Structure formats: C-alpha cells, structure tokens
Amino acid sequence: MSSIKISKKILKTVGKFNATHKLIGEGDKVLVGLSGGKDSIALVHILKHIKQHAPFDFEFEACTVNYGMPFESYANLEAHCATHGIKQTTVHTNIFEVSQDSIRENSSFCSYFSRMRRGALYNFASENGFNKVALGHHADDAIESFFMNMFYNGAMRSLAPIYKTARGFHLIRPLIEIRERQLRSFAKENEIETIGDEACPAMMKDVKMPFARAKTKEWLENMEQERENLFKMIQASFKHIHDDTFLDPSRWDRDDIIS
C-alpha cells in the first residue's frame, strides 16, 4: 500500500481549526460525504491521519451516493478506500430516475441533485447512528458563497464550520480554512484519480451552468492576481465582524448608542 502524503501546513491548519471550533472530539462518530472529488478524498485521508495521531478517540467512515445513472460506477473510488483502510459504503438511489419528472429542463445546475444527494447522506447518517456529518467544503467555497449571497441574494452569509441540523446531528466542514489549490496539489502529488463534474446527473440534461459561482470565482481570481494576500485578508475579516457598522439594529449593542 503506497503511503499518502499530506502537507504539514494542511494538517496544522485543520488541527488548529478543529481545536478552535470543536468539530470532532472524543467519542464522535463521523460520516464523510465522499463524492470522489479532490476535496472529499483529501478529507478522508486527513481524518485518517488525525485519528491515528490525535489525543482523543473517534470513529469515521465514508459514504458515497450513487444517483442510479446509466454506467455510473465508483469501483475505482471503492478500491482506493479499501487499499488505504478507509471504511466506505456506496448507497444506491433512484435519484436520477425520479429527476426525470421532478426537475424542469434548463433548470439551475446541480442544485436539485445536490439537495437529493444531501438527503440520502443524511438518511444514511440517521439510520447508522452518526452524530456528525463532514463535508469537504474549503476556503474558496466559503468565500465564493459569501460574495454570491451578497451579490445575488442581498444577504451576508457564508458556510458555517459547524451547525446542528434538523435531523439532530451536526454538520461539520473541517477544510473551511484550506485553499482549493492546496487540495488540488494534494491529489496531484499523490496521483489520486478523482471524480469531477462529469459525475453529476445534471450534465446529462439541458441545464444552466453554474453562472453565478463561475463568475464569482473568476472575479476573485482576477482580484487575487492584483493582490496576493486577498484570500488571507478575506478569511481574517470573517473573524473580525463589527455588527454595529451595518444597518441591522437588532445586532447593535444598545449600550453603545448615543441618544
């Protein structure tokens, strides 16, 4: 079995973030949503490393949702997990079949399938006693979501590192301070075969591409070319929020208001 190399910078960042936000601790049973993309594959290997070296004990395993598409196969992903001692289950669904009547042509890219996949993942977690579900969202996802919500929804909102779902378990995002390019380098360095957007059922239908996210990503990339530490500053701003400078009186400290 070839060893997987994870950069010390990634491990240090994830370890510190976990300690700060108490994402995973003693006795937790964590289910990782494993799509086969670079982000979720990196996440399972990082959690395996943490489990081997952390001063607390927890369980984790991976779950891959099969949409029920023609010729859909996760054999390589299943073999990868088996080779590296990662417990993984592929859940077979009829999401693609149901979508034929449930999703309109030319609808938004992948949003329907994303919701359905999340639902299947949650069902597996509930049925098998997991108290936490981990997703592979990274820093670029969080920052893009922040600006998409601002520009397209008129709201200041990003991706929470941890929150309690209506199902009773917590959803966690251990990679939220890791850059996408770091995860891309991880997959490349370890020569890991990854699954991309081609596995999304929406690619087989007449759908709109994710215009808002693509434009936001492009805008941020252009900005970063002009200012190298752009993402570092945005990440810092997520930790330094001055509520009283915005237009929501419910968030002001009344004691500081001069009448």
Solvent accessible surface area in square Angstrom, and as a share of the most:
residue,aa,sasa,rsa
1,M,165,0.74
2,S,82,0.53
3,S,91,0.59
4,I,40,0.20
5,K,126,0.53
6,I,29,0.15
7,S,56,0.36
8,K,178,0.75
9,K,145,0.61
10,I,5,0.03
11,L,38,0.19
12,K,156,0.66
13,T,35,0.21
14,V,1,0.00
15,G,33,0.32
16,K,144,0.61
17,F,12,0.05
18,N,14,0.07
19,A,72,0.56
20,T,88,0.51
21,H,67,0.30
22,K,156,0.66
23,L,0,0.00
24,I,7,0.04
25,G,24,0.23
26,E,124,0.55
27,G,62,0.59
28,D,13,0.07
29,K,59,0.25
30,V,0,0.00
31,L,0,0.00
32,V,0,0.00
33,G,14,0.13
34,L,2,0.01
35,S,44,0.28
36,G,0,0.00
37,G,15,0.14
38,K,41,0.18
39,D,30,0.16
40,S,7,0.05
41,I,2,0.01
42,A,1,0.00
43,L,0,0.00
44,V,1,0.01
45,H,6,0.03
46,I,1,0.00
47,L,0,0.00
48,K,47,0.20
49,H,57,0.26
50,I,23,0.12
51,K,82,0.35
52,Q,116,0.52
53,H,124,0.55
54,A,25,0.20
55,P,138,0.87
56,F,48,0.20
57,D,89,0.46
58,F,2,0.01
59,E,102,0.46
60,F,27,0.11
61,E,21,0.09
62,A,0,0.00
63,C,1,0.01
64,T,1,0.01
65,V,9,0.05
66,N,12,0.06
67,Y,9,0.03
68,G,41,0.40
69,M,22,0.10
70,P,74,0.46
71,F,207,0.86
72,E,32,0.15
73,S,77,0.50
74,Y,15,0.06
75,A,59,0.46
76,N,97,0.50
77,L,8,0.04
78,E,68,0.31
79,A,56,0.43
80,H,35,0.16
81,C,2,0.01
82,A,79,0.61
83,T,71,0.41
84,H,12,0.05
85,G,63,0.61
86,I,9,0.05
87,K,136,0.57
88,Q,34,0.15
89,T,46,0.27
90,T,22,0.13
91,V,33,0.19
92,H,140,0.63
93,T,33,0.19
94,N,86,0.44
95,I,6,0.03
96,F,29,0.12
97,E,118,0.53
98,V,56,0.32
99,S,0,0.00
100,Q,91,0.40
101,D,140,0.73
102,S,62,0.40
103,I,18,0.09
104,R,190,0.69
105,E,108,0.48
106,N,79,0.40
107,S,20,0.13
108,S,62,0.40
109,F,31,0.13
110,C,23,0.14
111,S,42,0.27
112,Y,25,0.09
113,F,1,0.00
114,S,47,0.30
115,R,155,0.57
116,M,67,0.30
117,R,91,0.33
118,R,67,0.24
119,G,24,0.23
120,A,15,0.12
121,L,8,0.04
122,Y,27,0.10
123,N,69,0.35
124,F,29,0.12
125,A,0,0.00
126,S,57,0.37
127,E,136,0.61
128,N,63,0.32
129,G,55,0.53
130,F,11,0.05
131,N,61,0.31
132,K,21,0.09
133,V,0,0.00
134,A,0,0.00
135,L,17,0.08
136,G,12,0.12
137,H,48,0.21
138,H,4,0.02
139,A,1,0.01
140,D,11,0.06
141,D,25,0.13
142,A,5,0.04
143,I,1,0.01
144,E,3,0.01
145,S,10,0.06
146,F,29,0.12
147,F,29,0.12
148,M,39,0.17
149,N,26,0.13
150,M,70,0.31
151,F,106,0.44
152,Y,111,0.42
153,N,102,0.52
154,G,72,0.69
155,A,43,0.34
156,M,108,0.48
157,R,169,0.62
158,S,36,0.23
159,L,40,0.20
160,A,42,0.32
161,P,35,0.22
162,I,49,0.25
163,Y,84,0.32
164,K,132,0.56
165,T,15,0.09
166,A,117,0.91
167,R,113,0.41
168,G,43,0.41
169,F,9,0.04
170,H,60,0.27
171,L,0,0.00
172,I,0,0.00
173,R,14,0.05
174,P,3,0.02
175,L,0,0.00
176,I,17,0.09
177,E,43,0.19
178,I,1,0.00
179,R,31,0.11
180,E,25,0.11
181,R,129,0.47
182,Q,39,0.17
183,L,0,0.00
184,R,123,0.45
185,S,64,0.41
186,F,7,0.03
187,A,9,0.07
188,K,165,0.70
189,E,112,0.50
190,N,26,0.13
191,E,158,0.71
192,I,18,0.09
193,E,125,0.56
194,T,55,0.32
195,I,45,0.23
196,G,41,0.39
197,D,96,0.50
198,E,122,0.55
199,A,24,0.18
200,C,16,0.09
201,P,0,0.00
202,A,0,0.00
203,M,90,0.40
204,M,111,0.49
205,K,32,0.14
206,D,91,0.47
207,V,24,0.14
208,K,114,0.48
209,M,121,0.54
210,P,49,0.31
211,F,135,0.56
212,A,26,0.21
213,R,77,0.28
214,A,54,0.42
215,K,94,0.40
216,T,5,0.03
217,K,59,0.25
218,E,86,0.39
219,W,92,0.32
220,L,3,0.02
221,E,89,0.40
222,N,77,0.39
223,M,73,0.33
224,E,27,0.12
225,Q,152,0.68
226,E,152,0.68
227,R,134,0.49
228,E,157,0.71
229,N,61,0.31
230,L,19,0.09
231,F,9,0.04
232,K,137,0.58
233,M,81,0.36
234,I,19,0.10
235,Q,37,0.16
236,A,36,0.28
237,S,56,0.36
238,F,62,0.26
239,K,134,0.57
240,H,122,0.55
241,I,119,0.61
242,H,120,0.54
243,D,45,0.23
244,D,87,0.45
245,T,97,0.56
246,F,89,0.37
247,L,172,0.86
248,D,59,0.30
249,P,63,0.40
250,S,96,0.62
251,R,142,0.52
252,W,82,0.29
253,D,78,0.40
254,R,155,0.57
255,D,135,0.70
256,D,101,0.52
257,I,78,0.40
258,I,165,0.84
259,S,152,0.98
